[in-house]
Structures are given as C-alpha cells and as structure tokens.
Amino acid sequence: MIVYCATGNPGKLREFRLAAELAGIRVETVPGLAGMPACEETGATFEANAILKAEYYGRAAPGPLFADDSGLEVDALGGAPGVYSARFAGLDATDAANNQLLLARMRGVPGRSARFVCVIALVDRARPVQTFRGTVEGRILEEPRGPNGFGYDPLFYYPPFGCSFGEAAPDRKLTVSHRGAALRALFGHLSGRV
C-alpha cells in the first residue's frame, strides 16, 4: 500500500519512511509538493494545523495522504513553543536558532519538564478520515547533546534511555517518540483497511 505525506522536512520524512517500512507500507511525498505554495498554519492547536495541512495537500494526492503537526511543550514556558516550535526564533528559523532561544529562555529555570507532541491527520482525496496523537515526556537539558535527530532532539532528555533524543539511535528513538506513537497508530489503522 502507498500513502502520501506532506512534508518538506527531511528529518520527518526519514522517520515517516522508517516507521512505514516496519508496517509494510510505502510512504511517498505528494506529487508536486516542492512547487506548491506552503499551507498557512493558522490553527491554535497541533490538531487544527495537522488537519489544515492534510486537507490542503490532500487535494493533490492520488490516494490517502497524511500530514503532521508536532512540537515541543515546555511547562516552565506555559507550553511554549508549542505550535510555534518550528518558527520559535522567527519565520525562517534554523534548528540551531530555535535551540539557542529555548536555552536562553530556560537559563536558571529549575523546573525543566517538557513533552514532544505529534498529531497526524489522515485524509482521503482531501476528505478527513481520522487524527492520531502521540506524546513523550522528558526534560530540557542545559546544553545540546548528541548528533542525531533534528529540531529540539539534542535538548530533550528522555529518562528511560538515560540520554537525549539527539544521542539515541534513530530507530531506537522511534520506538518511544511522539511521532513514532502517532505513526504506529496511523499505520495500524491503514493496515486494518488493506
């Protein structure tokens, strides 16, 4: 089975394909994605943004399509950066800039609990089918650790592993991550339909 996705983020695409391979499903990017204007993420929640993106890009997909919205919620920052995780340091922010801003905001803060959240919306010919949510709890480190992953992974310490997501092997991270949980639910749903 082929399912299409809408992401220009190479880190997410690698995780999508790794999880899909384990489920016996093939993930392809929606045809023409690079030439399409980006969907405006105007939703106030991960769910709203995932649905907006899935419906928008789903019109160009020849079959089922999923889109995700994900990010980091830091308790000491009132849930920020939240839906603004990718653009925390500005519209064209890099991972490094976002991480630097997070570290600056967390300097001297004792309570460092945080969670990653991922919501995936599935559509078929742009018609909503279902959403799938995954979360993982951890805490924010005082400096980045590890070369793996992307985004805030080097700052996110996962106690059961005793390391940051940036230090964890990608396949190991996927077994517990927010995106891994949402993808397993999505691919389980799709496998049930085959």
Secondary structure, DSSP 8 states (H G I E B T S, - for coil): -EEEE----HHHHHHHHHHHHHHT-EEEE-TTGGGS-------SSHHHHHHHHHHHHHTT-SSEEEEEEEEEEEGGGTT-BGGGGGGTT-TT--HHHHHHHHHHHHTT-S--EEEEEEEEEEEETTEEEEEEEEEEEEEE-SS---SSSSTTGGGEEETTTTEETTTS-HHHHHTTSHHHHHHHHHHHHHHHH-
